[in-house]
């Protein structure tokens, strides 16, 4: 007795196909940025809701405050100020190019580095690089 071929679909159950109806119109979003009129020209939503179609100025106190804040400073302009704020996000400096942070003094770092070099006495540039990395991390 032979079994039916693997690709046969004769033994699979048949389900009736159901189609969901496609909507003929979409709901209007009351928060949309623009309103399309019957002649398909775009009307600004701020003017569409006024009786004469003219735009009304924003009277909200927050809008006024926001405009005032927008006219204020946009950050430092001087090179010194820019250098200072460039360090705002620094938390540890382990990946920085300079092992001494702007908020730290360089003398203690140079002293530790000199102590490591005197202790290990590197004989080539590779050993010196390793010792400097140790000093950088300390």
VOBA-1610 file (N, C-alpha, C; in pm, whole numbers, padded with zeros to 5 digits, always signed):
BEGIN
Unk+00084-00115+00000Unk+00000+00000+00000Unk+00090+00123+00000Unk+00063+00214-00090Unk+00145+00335-00102Unk+00076+00452-00036Unk+00155+00540+00019Unk+00100+00658+00085Unk+00085+00770-00018Unk-00004+00866+00007Unk-00021+00977-00089Unk+00106+01063-00093Unk+00130+01129-00203Unk+00248+01214-00215Unk+00245+01325-00109Unk+00366+01373-00069Unk+00376+01475+00035Unk+00315+01608-00007Unk+00313+01638-00135Unk+00264+01767-00179Unk+00114+01770-00201Unk+00045+01663-00172Unk-00099+01659-00192Unk-00170+01741-00084Unk-00268+01820-00126Unk-00347+01901-00033Unk-00486+01842-00013Unk-00505+01721-00057Unk-00638+01661-00052Unk-00684+01637+00090Unk-00592+01611+00182Unk-00630+01578+00319Unk-00640+01701+00410Unk-00610+01819+00360Unk-00617+01939+00442Unk-00759+01990+00452Unk-00801+02040+00570Unk-00937+02092+00583Unk-00954+02220+00501Unk-01070+02239+00447Unk-01100+02358+00367Unk-01184+02453+00453Unk-01136+02578+00464Unk-01208+02679+00541Unk-01272+02778+00445Unk-01391+02824+00477Unk-01452+02923+00388Unk-01375+03056+00397Unk-01360+03119+00283Unk-01287+03245+00279Unk-01380+03358+00322Unk-01331+03438+00414Unk-01408+03551+00462Unk-01331+03677+00430Unk-01398+03771+00373Unk-01336+03898+00339Unk-01394+04006+00429Unk-01305+04087+00484Unk-01355+04199+00563Unk-01388+04312+00467Unk-01495+04384+00494Unk-01531+04493+00403Unk-01428+04605+00409Unk-01400+04664+00296Unk-01307+04776+00288Unk-01386+04904+00310Unk-01343+04989+00403Unk-01420+05111+00427Unk-01413+05203+00305Unk-01525+05266+00276Unk-01528+05358+00163Unk-01491+05499+00204Unk-01499+05531+00333Unk-01456+05662+00379Unk-01381+05644+00511Unk-01286+05732+00535Unk-01207+05726+00656Unk-01255+05833+00753Unk-01245+05808+00883Unk-01287+05910+00980Unk-01195+06032+00973Unk-01249+06148+01003Unk-01173+06272+00999Unk-01103+06290+01133Unk-00975+06324+01128Unk-00897+06347+01250Unk-00914+06494+01291Unk-00970+06521+01408Unk-00990+06661+01449Unk-00859+06732+01482Unk-00751+06658+01499Unk-00621+06717+01534Unk-00530+06731+01413Unk-00583+06712+01294Unk-00501+06718+01173Unk-00445+06859+01153Unk-00329+06870+01088Unk-00263+06999+01065Unk-00338+07082+00961Unk-00400+07020+00867Unk-00471+07097+00765Unk-00605+07031+00737Unk-00697+07109+00678Unk-00829+07061+00643Unk-00843+07071+00492Unk-00892+06967+00428Unk-00911+06969+00283Unk-01057+07007+00257Unk-01077+07111+00179Unk-01213+07154+00148Unk-01264+07079+00026Unk-01388+07108-00013Unk-01448+07035-00125Unk-01380+07064-00257Unk-01313+07181-00270Unk-01244+07208-00396Unk-01098+07161-00389Unk-01064+07080-00290Unk-00935+07017-00270Unk-00819+07114-00250Unk-00847+07237-00210Unk-00738+07327-00174Unk-00714+07313-00025Unk-00591+07334+00019Unk-00557+07316+00158Unk-00581+07444+00235Unk-00647+07432+00349Unk-00676+07547+00434Unk-00606+07522+00566Unk-00538+07621+00617Unk-00469+07608+00745Unk-00571+07587+00855Unk-00543+07495+00948Unk-00640+07462+01053Unk-00664+07579+01147Unk-00567+07670+01163Unk-00588+07786+01250Unk-00690+07881+01191Unk-00694+07895+01059Unk-00789+07987+00997Unk-00921+07918+00964Unk-00923+07786+00955Unk-01044+07716+00916Unk-01152+07725+01023Unk-01114+07741+01148Unk-01212+07740+01255Unk-01260+07880+01296Unk-01212+07985+01231Unk-01256+08120+01266Unk-01370+08159+01174Unk-01461+08244+01223Unk-01579+08279+01142Unk-01544+08344+01008Unk-01447+08436+01007Unk-01417+08504+00881Unk-01297+08444+00810Unk-01240+08336+00861Unk-01128+08270+00794Unk-00994+08334+00823Unk-00991+08440+00906Unk-00865+08507+00937Unk-00798+08438+01055Unk-00668+08436+01053Unk-00593+08372+01162Unk-00601+08458+01287Unk-00624+08392+01400Unk-00626+08463+01527Unk-00491+08442+01595Unk-00437+08547+01657Unk-00309+08531+01726Unk-00325+08440+01847Unk-00219+08370+01882Unk-00221+08284+02000Unk-00224+08372+02125Unk-00318+08346+02211Unk-00329+08424+02334Unk-00285+08344+02455Unk-00241+08225+02433Unk-00198+08137+02542Unk-00070+08192+02605Unk-00066+08200+02737Unk+00051+08250+02808Unk+00174+08166+02782Unk+00154+08036+02760Unk+00268+07949+02733Unk+00334+07984+02600Unk+00256+08021+02502Unk+00312+08059+02373Unk+00400+08184+02386Unk+00352+08280+02464Unk+00428+08402+02487Unk+00559+08371+02560Unk+00550+08287+02664Unk+00669+08249+02741Unk+00767+08174+02652Unk+00716+08087+02570Unk+00802+08011+02479Unk+00874+08104+02382Unk+00805+08203+02332Unk+00868+08299+02240Unk+00976+08379+02311Unk+00950+08418+02436Unk+01051+08493+02512Unk+01174+08406+02538Unk+01152+08281+02574Unk+01265+08191+02598Unk+01344+08166+02471Unk+01277+08164+02357Unk+01345+08142+02230Unk+01438+08255+02194Unk+01413+08376+02247Unk+01499+08490+02218Unk+01620+08498+02312Unk+01624+08411+02411Unk+01734+08414+02508Unk+01859+08347+02451Unk+01959+08334+02534Unk+02090+08283+02494Unk+02081+08144+02433Unk+02163+08119+02334Unk+02171+07989+02270Unk+02305+07922+02300Unk+02366+07957+02412Unk+02492+07896+02451Unk+02607+07993+02439Unk+02723+07949+02484Unk+02840+08039+02484Unk+02890+08067+02343Unk+02944+08187+02326Unk+02999+08227+02196Unk+03151+08231+02198Unk+03210+08255+02314Unk+03356+08269+02323Unk+03422+08131+02323Unk+03547+08123+02276Unk+03619+07994+02280Unk+03633+07940+02422Unk+03651+08029+02521Unk+03663+07984+02659Unk+03533+07920+02708Unk+03421+07984+02676Unk+03291+07931+02716Unk+03261+07799+02649Unk+03294+07789+02520Unk+03272+07664+02447Unk+03358+07552+02504Unk+03484+07585+02540Unk+03573+07484+02598Unk+03518+07437+02733Unk+03462+07528+02810Unk+03409+07492+02941Unk+03289+07399+02930Unk+03194+07432+02843Unk+03075+07347+02833Unk+03102+07217+02759Unk+03212+07208+02687Unk+03243+07083+02618Unk+03272+06971+02718Unk+03300+07008+02843Unk+03329+06910+02947Unk+03207+06875+03031Unk+03090+06927+02998Unk+02971+06905+03080Unk+02933+06758+03094Unk+02947+06680+02989Unk+02903+06542+02992Unk+03012+06445+03037Unk+03132+06493+03064Unk+03241+06404+03103Unk+03215+06351+03244Unk+03221+06219+03257Unk+03200+06157+03388Unk+03326+06093+03442Unk+03409+06034+03354Unk+03531+05969+03402Unk+03652+05999+03315Unk+03637+06022+03186Unk+03748+06058+03100Unk+03839+05944+03059Unk+03799+05818+03083Unk+03886+05706+03050Unk+03912+05692+02900Unk+03823+05741+02817Unk+03842+05730+02672Unk+03886+05862+02609Unk+03920+05961+02690Unk+03960+06090+02635Unk+04103+06086+02582Unk+04137+06180+02499Unk+04273+06190+02444Unk+04371+06236+02550Unk+04326+06323+02640Unk+04411+06375+02746Unk+04373+06306+02876Unk+04467+06241+02945Unk+04433+06169+03067Unk+04397+06260+03184Unk+04428+06390+03174Unk+04396+06484+03281Unk+04273+06564+03239Unk+04169+06556+03319Unk+04047+06630+03290Unk+04069+06779+03313Unk+03984+06859+03255Unk+03995+07004+03269Unk+03977+07048+03414Unk+03906+06969+03493Unk+03882+07004+03633Unk+03993+06954+03726Unk+04092+06885+03673Unk+04200+06829+03754Unk+04331+06904+03730Unk+04425+06888+03821Unk+04557+06949+03804Unk+04649+06848+03735Unk+04742+06898+03654Unk+04831+06813+03578Unk+04949+06763+03662Unk+04991+06837+03763Unk+05111+06800+03842Unk+05103+06661+03905Unk+04994+06625+03971Unk+04987+06491+04031Unk+04999+06380+03926Unk+04938+06401+03810Unk+04949+06302+03703Unk+05095+06288+03658Unk+05163+06399+03636Unk+05302+06394+03591Unk+05392+06329+03695Unk+05364+06352+03824Unk+05442+06290+03931Unk+05423+06138+03930Unk+05299+06090+03920Unk+05271+05946+03917Unk+05336+05883+03794Unk+05324+05949+03681Unk+05383+05897+03557Unk+05535+05884+03573Unk+05600+05984+03631Unk+05746+05979+03652Unk+05783+05866+03748Unk+05701+05844+03851Unk+05728+05735+03946Unk+05720+05598+03876Unk+05618+05579+03792Unk+05604+05452+03719Unk+05722+05431+03625Unk+05762+05536+03554Unk+05875+05524+03461Unk+06004+05492+03537Unk+06023+05553+03655Unk+06143+05526+03735Unk+06140+05385+03793Unk+06023+05337+03831Unk+06010+05205+03891Unk+06033+05093+03790Unk+05969+05104+03672Unk+05975+04994+03575Unk+06087+05008+03473Unk+06145+05124+03459Unk+06257+05149+03369Unk+06237+05082+03231Unk+06146+05137+03152Unk+06121+05075+03021Unk+06246+05082+02932Unk+06268+04975+02854Unk+06388+04968+02768Unk+06357+04999+02623Unk+06230+05005+02584Unk+06195+05040+02447Unk+06062+05116+02445Unk+06025+05161+02328Unk+05905+05246+02314Unk+05778+05169+02351Unk+05776+05039+02325Unk+05657+04959+02356Unk+05637+04949+02507Unk+05744+04925+02580Unk+05733+04920+02726Unk+05695+05056+02782Unk+05749+05162+02722Unk+05715+05297+02768Unk+05566+05326+02746Unk+05513+05285+02632Unk+05370+05304+02605Unk+05284+05232+02708Unk+05323+05109+02742Unk+05245+05032+02841Unk+05247+05103+02976Unk+05363+05151+03017Unk+05374+05219+03147Unk+05295+05350+03146Unk+05296+05422+03034Unk+05216+05544+03025Unk+05067+05513+03032Unk+05026+05402+02973Unk+04885+05360+02984Unk+04848+05329+03129Unk+04943+05268+03202Unk+04918+05241+03344Unk+04903+05372+03421Unk+04989+05467+03393Unk+04982+05598+03460Unk+04852+05670+03421Unk+04813+05659+03295Unk+04690+05724+03249Unk+04567+05670+03324Unk+04569+05541+03353Unk+04453+05478+03418Unk+04452+05497+03570Unk+04565+05543+03625Unk+04572+05556+03772Unk+04520+05691+03820
//
